[in-house]
Amino acid sequence: MTNHTAIVQSLYEFALNNVHEAAFLIDKNALFQYVNDEACRYLGYSREELLLMGVADIDPELTPEFWAEHWQGLQKEKTFTFERPHKAKNGQIIPVEVNANYFQFDGQEYNLALVRDITKRKNIENELSRYKHHLEDTVKQRTAELQVARDVAEAANKAKSVFLANMSHELRTPLNAILGFSQLLATDPEIPLSQREDLKIINQSGAHLLRIINDVLEMSKIEAGHFDLHPQLFNFTTFIQSVLDMMKVRAYEKGLELTYHQVSDLPEYIEGDEPRLRQVLINLIGNAIKFTDTGTITIQISTASNAHNHLVIEVKDSGLGINQYDHERVFKPFEQVTEKNNNSGTGLGLSITKQFVELMGGHIELESDIGKGSVFRVILPLVNPSLPTSLAQEPHAQQSIIGLASGHLDYRILIVEDLAQNQVLLSTLMKRIGMQVKVADNGLQGIEICKSWQPHLVWLDRKMPVMDGIEAVKGIRALSVGSEIKVIAVTASAFEDERQELMQAGMDDYISKPYQAEEIYKCMTKHLGLEFIYKNIN
């Protein structure tokens, strides 16, 4: 029995010394009876030193009252998890997560505490919180400026266009960090479920703010003549299903039913401006959900033929309804004709929808009265080409990229960006897939690095001090190896003519802020021919 006991004890010690967490065996008097190697490592003490110490020696905030309450709770609950500050031998304060476990042995009571250093997680959380508060301050400031811009715009569309172009950069840039870091943090398996819910709220709030910003910018582009359609072939069946899947979630959260009826045969593929048509559908369905408290939202799609073929989209709701005399007013910018939720949104959604539909060569109709719900009907010219012989592979919608497939080069990636948070975000995305990364703070530094390091791809910010992206790409192309380097602009601009300026200056492509990780990797696949390793996500 003695040999058996010794073997079991050795196995326990071996196991505890090979886990990632620090392990402390603590008696009722808060004294250490056993510590493993990881406990010695992160605190900087030897095992002999720690076995002469107790919890009070490493927890600067511990009081006798706290320990008594803690022990009583542990006796009752047997196990629970909490966070504390620990003080290392060198004086450093380390945030830790403690998993306390109560047990009895040989008539004595013990707490086996498993401790994890969460410094990295806390740093990310603090940084994300700082960005969030900065964004809130920026939004308050820019909202006030937007009110001024709205008055000025009535007399000078050009002045408003310039102002909103700057707004795009100022607001999208911090949003890029907010949404990017929250996305990265959400993929960390160590994040507790409660904090995942906080991240979900941050993402939803950021997405809502981005929708408001986009509404204002889209209206400005239309009024200032900066708006162009970009028709292309797309799968209409998949398009409709993706919009319905997204909007069903919003309807479900409000307790509404969202139904879809296909009245006649629909073409599988059509030609049109998919993003604008998507926005039309989202605006109409979102408006129906917003002003419907109970009942059903019905989407009905059909085709009609007279002199030409037409696509007919109807969105019906059982909501508040709209007075007859407000039918024209509801499509005017900044107008909200109902008292319900009169402080929610910008009052631009239906105005933008009408503008988009008319630019596509169609028109929009409204049937509604108070208490009888509403029907918004969109009628668009239908372009129905033949089915293409080959289609681009759809992205991995339910998968996450975790690295490069074998056989790829050791790629060198240069990030030219003046804001530290965006440097960190792009660097993290590149290192996650095994890329070599260098960072420059402006275009001039970027050109010098290109001379000596010869990167395969450069992410190049548009607006920077010393030298901006336009001048930088010209400098890169002038190098002897310049034609071999892929240069991708990263811009917060929402205006198409500015993007065209980037392409004419020598960019291979551009990415708009705020971007998602999938957009970055898809762009790299396009220009470097990358193949990725994926994992399923929940």
DRENMIVEX-842451 format. One record per residue (C-alpha): residue in one letter; x, y, z. Coordinates in pm, whole numbers, plus 32768, in hexadecimal, padded with zeros to 4 digits. Layout:
REM residues N
AXYZ;...
This chain:
REM residues 538
M800080008000;T811E80EA8051;N81B980BD7EF8;H806380E77E55;T802282267F18;A817882AF7EB7;I813982607D48;V7FE5830A7D4F;Q807984397DFD;S818E844D7CF7;L808E84397BE0;Y7FC185537C7F;E80F5862F7C9D;F815C85DF7B36;A8000863D7AB9;L7FEF87817B80;N814987EA7B08;N80E687BA799D;V7FA38882798F;H7F9789E8790A;E7EF68A6D7A49;A7FA88ABB7B8E;A7F3089CF7CA3;F7F1F8A297E15;L7EAD89407F2D;I7E308A2D803A;D7DBD89D8819B;K7CA88A7F8263;N7DA18B7C82F0;A7DF98BF5818D;L7F558B55819A;F7FF48A9D8075;Q8022892680A6;Y808A88DB7F40;V80E289A57E05;N813989297CA8;D824A899D7BBA;E81678A947B00;A81148B467C4A;C82878B797C8A;R82C08BF07B25;Y81BB8D027B0B;L81F48D867C6E;G83708D6F7C63;Y83968CB97DB1;S84398B6A7DF4;R83608A4D7E73;E840B8A617FC5;E83B68BD37FE2;L82498BA57F81;L82168A878079;L826F8B7D8190;M816B8C75810D;G7FF38C9580EC;V7EE78D3C8017;A7F178E8B80C9;D80818E98804E;I801D8E957EDD;D7EC48F3B7EE8;P7EF190AD7F45;E7D7990E17F6B;L7D378FB78052;T7C9B900181A7;P7C3F8F1082C2;E7AD18F628288;F7AEA8F118116;W7B988DC5815B;A7A928D5F825D;E79788DAE816C;H7A348D028051;W7A668BC3811E;Q78F98BB78188;G788B8BDD801F;L797E8ACE7FB0;Q78FE89DC80B8;K779E8A138036;E77D78A217EBC;K7904892F7EB1;T798E89DC7D7A;F797D8B337CD5;T7A4D8C197BF7;F7AAD8D857C31;E7BBA8E847BD9;R7CC38F187CC5;P7E088FE17CB3;H7F438F217D13;K808F8FC27D70;A81CE8F1D7CED;K831B8F1E7DA5;N839690417CCC;G826891137D2F;Q81A990E77BE7;I802D90D47C0C;I7FA28FB87B38;P7E2A8F937AF0;V7DC78E257B18;E7C958D477AFB;V7C6F8C597C22;N7BAC8B147C1D;A7B7F8AB17D8E;N7B2589487DE9;Y7AC888DB7F4C;F7B14877D7FCF;Q7B5F86C48112;F7C7885CD8153;D7CD285168291;G7BEA85F7835B;Q7C7E873B82D2;E7BE1883D81E8;Y7C9C88B780B4;N7C7289987F86;L7D1A89297E43;A7D378A717D83;L7D8B8A647C0E;V7E088BBC7BA0;R7E2D8C447A3D;D7EE68D8279DA;I7DEC8E567912;T7ECD8F8478D3;K7EAF8F657756;R7D358F4D7763;K7D199078784D;N7DF99148776D;I7D1B91007640;E7BDF9148770A;N7C6D92927788;E7CDC92F6762B;L7B88929E759C;S7ADC936576AF;R7BBC94907663;Y7B62947F74F2;K79F19464754A;H79F8959D7624;H7AC29655751C;L79C195F67417;E78A2966F74F2;D794D97BF751F;T799397D473AB;V782997827355;K77A89891743F;Q7893998E73A8;R785099277240;T76D7991A7275;A76DF9A8772DD;E77AE9AD971AB;L76BD9A1370D1;Q759D9AF3713F;V76649C2170C9;A76BC9B6D6F84;R754E9B216F43;D74F49C956F4A;V761E9CF16E71;A75C49BDF6D78;E747C9C896D1C;A75489DA06C7C;A76859CEC6C14;N76899B7B6BB5;K77F89B8A6B61;A78569C066CBC;K77859AF36D5B;S782899ED6C82;V79869A566CF2;F791E9A5F6E5D;L788199056E54;A79B198766DA4;N7A7C98E06ED5;M796C98536FB7;S799297086F08;H7B0296F96F5E;E7ADA977570C4;L79C39681711F;R7A1D954D7055;T7B84954B70D2;P7B3095187246;L7A13943071E0;N7B13935B712B;A7BCE93277274;I7A9092F07341;L79FB91E8725C;G7B4B914C7201;F7BC6911A7366;S7A7290A473E3;Q7A708FA472C8;L7BCC8F2C7329;L7B6F8F1C7498;A7A318E57744C;T7B068D3F73B4;D7BD98D1C74F2;P7B738BCE7594;E7BD48C5476EC;I7AC98D6376E7;P79AE8D0B77DD;L784A8CEE775E;S77DC8E27781A;Q78E58EF8776A;R78878E637619;E772F8EFD7651;D77D8904E7693;L789B9029754D;K77588FDA7496;I76C291207517;I77F891E374AA;N77E5914C734E;Q7670918E732E;S769992F673A5;G77BC932F72B7;A76F5929B7196;H75CD937D71EB;L76AE94AF71F3;L7747944970A5;R75EA942D700A;I759A9591707C;I76E496146FF2;N76A995606EA9;D754795ED6E8B;V75C197516EAE;L76E2971A6DBE;E760B966F6CB7;M7514978F6CB6;S763098896C99;K76C997CD6B73;I757C97C76ABC;E753A993A6AF1;A769F999C6A95;G76A098C7695A;H77AB97D369D7;F76CD96A069B7;D76F7959A68A4;L765894466877;H77389315684A;P7665920167AD;Q76ED90A167A4;L766D8F3F6786;F75FC8EA368D0;N75338D7D6950;F73DC8E10699E;T73628CD76A53;T74898CDA6B42;F746B8E546B68;I72FF8E436BD9;Q73458D286CCE;S746B8DDD6D6D;V739A8F186DA8;L727B8E4C6E39;D73638D8A6F20;M73F28ECE6FA9;M72A68F846FD5;K71F78E577072;V72DD8E83719D;R72698FEC71CC;A70FD8F8871A4;Y71218E677299;E71BE8F4A73A1;K708390207392;G6F968EF67395;L6F298F22722A;E6F058E237114;L6FBC8E636FCC;T6F2E8D9F6EA5;Y6F918D8A6D37;H6EB28D416C09;Q6F2C8D096AA5;V6E018D5869CB;S6E9B8CF9687B;D6FD38C5567F2;L71088D266836;P72538D24677A;E73728C876839;Y74678D8F67BD;I742C8EFD676E;E750A9025671F;G74FE91526804;D75A59211691E;E758D91066A2A;P75FF91DC6B56;R750392F06B01;L73E691F96ACD;R744391506C15;Q743392A26CC4;V72DA92E66C2C;L7255919B6CB2;I72F991C36E08;N727293276E2C;L710E92C16DD4;I7107918B6EAF;G71B9923D6FCD;N70BC935B6FB9;A6F9B92626FC3;I702D91B670F7;K706E930371A3;F6F0593787186;T6E56922A71C1;D6E1791B77326;T6D55907672E3;G6D008FA271B7;T6DB68F4B7076;I6EA68FE16F7A;T6E718F4A6E21;I6F6A8F5A6D00;Q6ED18F116BAC;I6F9D8F056A69;S6F208ED06908;T6F658F2E679E;A6E8A8FF866B3;S6E939033653E;N6E0E9156646F;A6EF39208637C;H70179184644B;N704E90816559;H703D910166BE;L709090816819;V6F8590D16920;I6FE390CC6A91;E6ED991086B9B;V6F1091336D10;K6DCB911E6DD8;D6DA4915B6F4D;S6C8B915F704D;G6D18928F70FE;L6CAE93F17150;G6C6594626FEF;I6C9C95B96F53;N6BA196D16F15;Q6B4D97106DA9;Y6BCC98776DBD;D6D1F97F96E36;H6D5E97096D13;E6E3E97FE6C59;R6EDD98926D90;V6F55973D6E0A;F7053972F6CEB;K70EC98836D3A;P724298906DE6;F724B98BD6F61;E70D198916F79;Q702A97A47073;V6EB097B27057;T6E5A96DF7189;E6E8F973572F5;K6F0395D27341;N707E95B8735E;N709D971D72E0;N71FA97327371;S727295EF72D3;G733E95FB7193;T7378971970A3;G7232972A6FE0;L72F896DD6EA4;G72A9956D6E65;L717695936D85;S720696C46CD5;I734296006C7C;T726C94D76C13;K71A195AF6B23;Q72DE964B6A92;F737E94F56A5C;V7247946769B5;E7229959068C8;L739D95836871;M736694146814;G725694816721;G7131941867FB;H703394B668E3;I6F9F947A6A3D;E6E2F947C6AA4;L6D8894906BFA;E6C3394126C6A;S6BE1945F6DD5;D6AF394FB6ECD;I6AF695277045;G6AB393E170FD;K6AB3930E6FBD;G6C2492CA6F8A;S6CF193246E57;V6D5C92946D08;F6E9993196C62;R6EB392A36AF9;V6FF792BE6A2E;I6FE6928E68B4;L713692696800;P719F92196699;L720690AB668C;V7349904565E3;N73568EC965D1;P74918E4A6525;S74DD8CDE64E7;L757E8C1065F7;P76FA8C3F65F7;T77D28B1265AB;S78B58B4B66D7;L787C8BFA6820;A79698C6F692E;Q79758B8C6A5B;E789B8C076B77;P79548C646CB8;H795C8B7E6DE3;A782F8C166E93;Q78418B3D6FCB;Q79BA8B136FDF;S7ADC8BD8706C;I7C398BF36FD3;I7D4C8B7370B8;G7E7B8B656FD0;L7F0D8B316E78;A7F0289E86DBF;S8052893B6D93;G8132898C6C6C;H81168B086C7C;L82398BF86C79;D82B28CA76DB1;Y81F68DE76D5F;R82718F3F6DCB;I815E903A6E16;L819491AF6E50;I8090927F6F09;V80A493F86ECB;E7FB6949B6FC3;D7FDA95C370B0;L7EDF955571BC;A7F67945B72B8;Q7E1D93A572F1;N7DF7935B717E;Q7F6592ED7169;V7F2491F37282;L7DE1917571E5;L7E759132708B;S7FB690A27122;T7EE88FAF71F2;L7E238F3D70C0;M7F678F076FFC;K80258E507112;R7EF98D717151;I7F358CD16FFB;G80AF8CC37020;M811B8DF76F5B;Q825C8EBE6F95;V81F390206FED;K829791786FF4;V81EC92C27047;A822794266FCC;D818595617058;N817596206F0E;G81A895FD6D98;L8313966F6D9A;Q837695616E95;G82AF94666DC8;I837694AF6C8B;E84C194836D44;I845293316DCD;C83E392C56C71;K854093116BEE;S85F292336CEC;W84F1912C6D48;Q842991036C05;P82D790986C98;H81E68FC46BD1;L80BD909F6C35;V809191F96CCE;W7F5C926B6D8F;L7F6793E56D51;D7E9494E16E11;R7E0796046D47;K7E3097236E3F;M7F7E973E6EFB;P8070984E6F6A;V81BE988F6EB8;M814F97D16D7E;D7FF097506D31;G7F8B96156C7A;I7F6A96B56B22;E80D297336B20;A815095F66BC7;V80C795086AC0;K816495DD69AF;G82B195C46A66;I8290944A6A89;R823F941E6917;A837794EA68BE;L845993E8696B;S850792DD689C;V843491D3694F;G82FD92B06962;S823991FA6855;E825B90AF6915;I81C291346A58;K804B911F6A8E;V7FCE92656B29;I7E75926C6BC9;A7DE093B76C3C;V7D3393BD6D8F;T7C4294E16D8E;A7B30956F6E69;S7A9D96306D44;A793B95E66CD4;F7957969F6B89;E798B95E26A44;D7A5596F76998;E7B5896EC6AB1;R7B7395746A87;Q7BA395A06911;E7CBA9697695E;L7D6795886A2B;M7D52948D690E;Q7DD0958A6810;A7EF995DA68F1;G7F71946F68D9;M7EB893A569E2;D7E64923B6991;D7D2692466A63;Y7C8692F06B8E;I7BDF928A6CD7;S7AE8936D6D89;K7AEC93B16EFE;P7A5A93226FD1;Y7AB591D06F40;Q7A7E906A6FB1;A7B938F666FC5;E7AED8EA16EAC;E7B0C8FCE6DC1;I7C808FEB6E08;Y7CC08E796DCB;K7BE48E736C93;C7CAC8F956C01;M7DF38EDB6C48;T7D688DA56BA1;K7D168E746A6C;H7E6E8F156A4D;L7F5C8E116ADE;G7EA08CD26A83;L7E908C606BEE;E7DE08B286C68;F7D758B1A6DD3;I7D358A1A6EE3;Y7BDD8A406F80;K7B3589CE70C0;N79C189BE7108;I79318AC971ED;N77F68ABC72C1;
